Amino acid sequence: MMNKIALGAAGLAVLAAGAGAYFLQQSDRTRVESLCAATTSDAAEAARAQTLALVDVVERGRFVDKGNATGVQTFKARTLAVFKGALPAETEIGLPEGAAAQVEAGGRYEVSVMGPEEDVWLARFTRAVPAAADADTVGAHWKQEIERGFVEAPCTDTTTGP
């Protein structure tokens, strides 16, 4: 079974892990990625992220039921700065139920989000930002992490058949 298909250094990479497929935008340099394990560093998140941004959470939004006793809690947010990708100035960000408990209206957060699903940008990563940290400081951190050109070790979750 093929785990990875690279479609050009400046194109898209399709990464398949189990039953799900994920699309990641590639930069000029080819990056090897796997989805075997959760992101464990900012450099890994910077490499995997479609969009990295700083947002103000305005208010708690609706709950989107995904079935099988799972769902996504949405938050209305105002985009303060985008460090990679694109995010509308006023948007709705969705977080899994467990992660949503850590987000409060009125707070500022670094977010890594995937493209919108029914107008909700699904978050992969969310971290509170102290009020003293300005957008330029947060942006400089992510620029440095992106420039590292993180390459993840190949996925080892498959076995060779007979």
C-alpha positions as a Markdown table, in Angstrom:
| # | Residue | x | y | z |
|---|---|---|---|---|
| 1 | Met | 0.0 | 0.0 | 0.0 |
| 2 | Met | 1.3 | 3.4 | -0.9 |
| 3 | Asn | 1.4 | 5.8 | 2.0 |
| 4 | Lys | 2.5 | 8.9 | 0.2 |
| 5 | Ile | 2.1 | 10.4 | -3.3 |
| 6 | Ala | 4.1 | 13.6 | -4.1 |
| 7 | Leu | 2.8 | 15.7 | -6.9 |
| 8 | Gly | 5.6 | 18.0 | -7.7 |
| 9 | Ala | 7.7 | 20.2 | -5.6 |
| 10 | Ala | 5.4 | 23.2 | -6.0 |
| 11 | Gly | 2.2 | 21.3 | -6.2 |
| 12 | Leu | 0.1 | 19.4 | -3.6 |
| 13 | Ala | 1.0 | 16.4 | -1.6 |
| 14 | Val | -1.6 | 13.8 | -0.9 |
| 15 | Leu | -0.9 | 11.9 | 2.3 |
| 16 | Ala | -2.9 | 8.8 | 3.1 |
| 17 | Ala | -3.0 | 7.4 | 6.6 |
| 18 | Gly | -5.5 | 4.6 | 7.3 |
| 19 | Ala | -8.9 | 5.5 | 5.8 |
| 20 | Gly | -8.3 | 9.3 | 5.6 |
| 21 | Ala | -6.5 | 11.4 | 3.1 |
| 22 | Tyr | -5.1 | 14.8 | 3.8 |
| 23 | Phe | -4.0 | 17.5 | 1.4 |
| 24 | Leu | -1.1 | 19.7 | 2.3 |
| 25 | Gln | 0.2 | 22.6 | 0.3 |
| 26 | Gln | 3.9 | 22.2 | -0.6 |
| 27 | Ser | 6.5 | 25.0 | -0.9 |
| 28 | Asp | 9.3 | 25.2 | -3.3 |
| 29 | Arg | 11.3 | 22.6 | -1.4 |
| 30 | Thr | 9.9 | 19.0 | -1.2 |
| 31 | Arg | 9.1 | 18.0 | 2.4 |
| 32 | Val | 8.5 | 14.4 | 3.5 |
| 33 | Glu | 5.6 | 14.1 | 5.9 |
| 34 | Ser | 3.7 | 11.4 | 7.7 |
| 35 | Leu | 0.5 | 11.4 | 9.7 |
| 36 | Cys | 1.5 | 8.5 | 12.0 |
| 37 | Ala | 1.9 | 10.6 | 15.1 |
| 38 | Ala | 0.6 | 13.9 | 16.4 |
| 39 | Thr | 2.7 | 17.0 | 15.8 |
| 40 | Thr | 5.2 | 17.2 | 18.5 |
| 41 | Ser | 7.0 | 20.5 | 17.7 |
| 42 | Asp | 6.3 | 23.9 | 16.3 |
| 43 | Ala | 8.6 | 23.2 | 13.4 |
| 44 | Ala | 6.5 | 20.1 | 12.6 |
| 45 | Glu | 3.3 | 22.1 | 12.9 |
| 46 | Ala | 4.7 | 24.8 | 10.7 |
| 47 | Ala | 5.5 | 22.3 | 8.0 |
| 48 | Arg | 2.1 | 20.5 | 8.2 |
| 49 | Ala | -0.1 | 23.6 | 8.6 |
| 50 | Gln | -2.2 | 24.9 | 5.8 |
| 51 | Thr | -2.9 | 28.1 | 7.7 |
| 52 | Leu | -1.2 | 29.6 | 10.7 |
| 53 | Ala | -2.7 | 32.7 | 12.3 |
| 54 | Leu | -3.2 | 34.8 | 15.4 |
| 55 | Val | -6.9 | 35.3 | 16.3 |
| 56 | Asp | -9.1 | 37.0 | 18.9 |
| 57 | Val | -11.9 | 34.7 | 20.0 |
| 58 | Val | -15.0 | 36.9 | 20.1 |
| 59 | Glu | -17.6 | 34.4 | 21.3 |
| 60 | Arg | -18.6 | 30.8 | 21.6 |
| 61 | Gly | -20.6 | 29.7 | 18.5 |
| 62 | Arg | -22.7 | 26.7 | 17.6 |
| 63 | Phe | -22.0 | 23.0 | 18.2 |
| 64 | Val | -21.7 | 20.9 | 15.1 |
| 65 | Asp | -22.7 | 17.3 | 15.7 |
| 66 | Lys | -20.4 | 14.9 | 13.7 |
| 67 | Gly | -22.3 | 11.7 | 14.8 |
| 68 | Asn | -20.9 | 8.8 | 16.7 |
| 69 | Ala | -20.9 | 10.9 | 19.9 |
| 70 | Thr | -18.4 | 13.4 | 18.5 |
| 71 | Gly | -18.7 | 17.0 | 17.4 |
| 72 | Val | -17.0 | 20.3 | 16.9 |
| 73 | Gln | -17.5 | 23.4 | 19.0 |
| 74 | Thr | -17.2 | 26.6 | 17.0 |
| 75 | Phe | -15.9 | 29.9 | 18.0 |
| 76 | Lys | -16.4 | 33.2 | 16.2 |
| 77 | Ala | -13.0 | 34.8 | 15.8 |
| 78 | Arg | -11.3 | 38.0 | 14.4 |
| 79 | Thr | -8.1 | 37.4 | 12.5 |
| 80 | Leu | -5.3 | 39.6 | 13.8 |
| 81 | Ala | -2.5 | 38.2 | 11.6 |
| 82 | Val | -1.8 | 35.4 | 9.1 |
| 83 | Phe | 1.6 | 33.8 | 9.1 |
| 84 | Lys | 1.0 | 31.1 | 6.5 |
| 85 | Gly | -2.0 | 30.4 | 4.2 |
| 86 | Ala | -5.1 | 32.5 | 4.3 |
| 87 | Leu | -7.9 | 33.1 | 6.8 |
| 88 | Pro | -10.9 | 35.6 | 6.5 |
| 89 | Ala | -10.9 | 38.7 | 8.7 |
| 90 | Glu | -14.1 | 37.4 | 10.5 |
| 91 | Thr | -14.3 | 33.7 | 10.7 |
| 92 | Glu | -15.7 | 30.7 | 12.6 |
| 93 | Ile | -13.1 | 28.2 | 13.9 |
| 94 | Gly | -14.1 | 24.7 | 15.0 |
| 95 | Leu | -12.4 | 22.7 | 17.8 |
| 96 | Pro | -13.0 | 19.1 | 19.0 |
| 97 | Glu | -15.0 | 19.1 | 22.2 |
| 98 | Gly | -12.0 | 18.4 | 24.5 |
| 99 | Ala | -9.8 | 21.2 | 23.1 |
| 100 | Ala | -12.8 | 23.6 | 23.1 |
| 101 | Ala | -12.8 | 23.6 | 26.9 |
| 102 | Gln | -9.5 | 25.4 | 26.8 |
| 103 | Val | -10.7 | 28.3 | 24.6 |
| 104 | Glu | -12.4 | 31.4 | 26.1 |
| 105 | Ala | -14.2 | 34.3 | 24.5 |
| 106 | Gly | -11.9 | 37.4 | 24.7 |
| 107 | Gly | -8.7 | 35.4 | 24.5 |
| 108 | Arg | -6.0 | 35.5 | 21.8 |
| 109 | Tyr | -4.8 | 32.3 | 20.2 |
| 110 | Glu | -2.3 | 31.0 | 17.7 |
| 111 | Val | -4.1 | 28.6 | 15.5 |
| 112 | Ser | -3.3 | 26.1 | 12.8 |
| 113 | Val | -6.4 | 25.4 | 10.8 |
| 114 | Met | -7.3 | 23.3 | 7.8 |
| 115 | Gly | -9.5 | 24.7 | 5.1 |
| 116 | Pro | -13.2 | 25.4 | 5.7 |
| 117 | Glu | -15.8 | 22.7 | 6.0 |
| 118 | Glu | -19.2 | 24.2 | 5.7 |
| 119 | Asp | -17.7 | 27.7 | 6.5 |
| 120 | Val | -16.0 | 26.4 | 9.7 |
| 121 | Trp | -12.2 | 26.3 | 9.7 |
| 122 | Leu | -11.2 | 23.2 | 11.5 |
| 123 | Ala | -8.3 | 23.7 | 14.0 |
| 124 | Arg | -5.4 | 21.2 | 14.2 |
| 125 | Phe | -3.6 | 23.2 | 16.9 |
| 126 | Thr | -4.6 | 26.0 | 19.3 |
| 127 | Arg | -2.4 | 27.8 | 21.8 |
| 128 | Ala | -3.2 | 30.8 | 24.0 |
| 129 | Val | -1.0 | 33.9 | 23.4 |
| 130 | Pro | -0.2 | 36.2 | 26.3 |
| 131 | Ala | -1.5 | 39.8 | 26.0 |
| 132 | Ala | 2.0 | 41.1 | 26.1 |
| 133 | Ala | 3.0 | 39.2 | 22.9 |
| 134 | Asp | 2.3 | 41.3 | 19.8 |
| 135 | Ala | 1.6 | 39.9 | 16.3 |
| 136 | Asp | 5.1 | 40.7 | 15.0 |
| 137 | Thr | 6.7 | 38.7 | 17.8 |
| 138 | Val | 4.4 | 35.7 | 17.2 |
| 139 | Gly | 4.9 | 36.0 | 13.5 |
| 140 | Ala | 8.7 | 36.1 | 13.8 |
| 141 | His | 8.5 | 32.8 | 15.8 |
| 142 | Trp | 6.4 | 31.1 | 13.1 |
| 143 | Lys | 8.6 | 32.4 | 10.3 |
| 144 | Gln | 11.6 | 30.9 | 12.0 |
| 145 | Glu | 9.8 | 27.6 | 12.4 |
| 146 | Ile | 8.7 | 27.5 | 8.7 |
| 147 | Glu | 12.3 | 28.3 | 7.6 |
| 148 | Arg | 13.6 | 25.2 | 9.4 |
| 149 | Gly | 12.1 | 23.1 | 6.5 |
| 150 | Phe | 11.1 | 20.3 | 8.9 |
| 151 | Val | 11.2 | 16.8 | 7.4 |
| 152 | Glu | 9.5 | 14.1 | 9.4 |
| 153 | Ala | 10.8 | 10.5 | 9.4 |
| 154 | Pro | 8.8 | 8.2 | 7.1 |
| 155 | Cys | 5.8 | 6.6 | 8.5 |
| 156 | Thr | 6.3 | 3.1 | 9.9 |
| 157 | Asp | 2.7 | 2.1 | 10.7 |
| 158 | Thr | 2.5 | -0.4 | 7.8 |
| 159 | Thr | 3.9 | -3.9 | 7.3 |
| 160 | Thr | 5.0 | -5.6 | 4.2 |
| 161 | Gly | 2.6 | -8.3 | 3.0 |
| 162 | Pro | 3.7 | -11.9 | 2.1 |
